[in-house]
């Protein structure tokens, strides 16, 4: 395919080492991934707004569920980000899932 081909001569000619070239490629791919995530988030928000407009959702219901969603996202997003070192631990996800269930059940 059209992969990044690095030869000894191309590295010597460019004045850069192979590690720098591969690092540039990895950085480029990370930026593409981030862009796709941002576009996906934008599409989800736009479709959600359109659906809300079509369904004539009441202001009270929108504030109630929107508040729950945003607060839950902020709270659990922060916890997940702060405890990244535990991501591979099944107990972490079990505890987080349990807390999410309790958090949502209390809301009802």
C-alpha positions in Angstrom: 0.0 0.0 0.0 1.0 3.6 0.4 2.8 3.2 3.7 5.7 5.4 4.9 8.8 3.9 3.4 12.1 4.8 5.1 15.4 3.7 3.6 18.8 4.4 4.9 19.5 6.8 2.0 16.2 8.7 2.4 17.1 9.2 6.1 20.6 10.3 5.3 19.4 12.6 2.5 16.8 14.3 4.7 19.2 14.9 7.6 16.7 13.3 10.0 16.8 9.9 11.7 14.3 7.2 11.2 12.9 7.6 14.7 12.0 11.3 14.0 10.2 10.3 10.8 8.2 7.6 12.5 7.4 9.9 15.4 6.1 12.5 12.9 3.9 9.8 11.3 2.5 8.7 14.8 1.8 12.4 15.7 0.0 12.8 12.3 -2.2 9.7 12.9 -3.0 10.9 16.5 -4.1 14.3 15.1 -6.3 12.6 12.5 -7.9 10.4 15.2 -8.5 13.4 17.3 -10.1 15.2 14.4 -12.4 12.3 13.7 -13.4 12.2 17.4 -14.3 15.9 17.3 -16.3 15.5 14.2 -18.2 12.5 15.7 -19.0 14.5 18.8 -20.2 17.4 16.7 -22.5 15.1 14.7 -23.9 13.5 17.8 -24.7 16.9 19.3 -26.3 18.1 16.1 -28.4 15.0 15.6 -29.4 15.1 19.3 -30.4 18.8 19.0 -32.4 18.0 15.8 -34.1 15.1 17.5 -35.0 17.2 20.5 -36.5 19.9 18.2 -38.6 17.3 16.4 -39.9 15.6 19.5 -41.0 18.9 21.2 -39.3 17.9 24.4 -40.4 20.1 27.3 -38.0 22.5 28.9 -38.3 20.8 32.3 -37.5 17.4 30.9 -34.6 18.9 28.9 -33.1 20.6 32.0 -33.6 17.4 34.1 -32.1 14.9 31.7 -29.5 17.3 30.3 -28.3 18.2 33.8 -28.0 14.5 34.7 -26.1 13.7 31.5 -23.7 16.6 31.7 -23.0 16.2 35.4 -22.5 12.4 35.0 -20.2 13.0 32.0 -18.2 15.5 33.9 -18.0 13.5 37.1 -17.2 10.1 35.7 -15.0 11.6 32.9 -12.9 13.3 35.5 -12.6 10.1 37.6 -11.7 8.0 34.5 -9.0 10.5 33.4 -7.5 10.9 36.9 -7.2 7.1 37.5 -5.8 6.1 34.1 -3.3 3.8 35.8 -6.2 1.6 36.8 -7.7 1.2 33.4 -6.4 -2.3 32.9 -7.9 -3.4 36.3 -11.3 -5.1 36.1 -12.1 -4.1 39.7 -11.8 -0.4 38.7 -14.4 -0.8 35.9 -16.6 -2.9 38.1 -16.6 -0.3 40.9 -17.1 2.5 38.4 -20.0 0.7 36.8 -21.6 0.1 40.2 -21.2 3.8 41.2 -22.7 4.8 37.8 -25.7 2.6 38.5 -26.2 4.0 42.0 -25.7 7.5 40.7 -28.4 7.0 38.0 -30.8 5.2 40.4 -30.6 8.0 42.9 -31.7 10.4 40.2 -34.9 8.6 39.7 
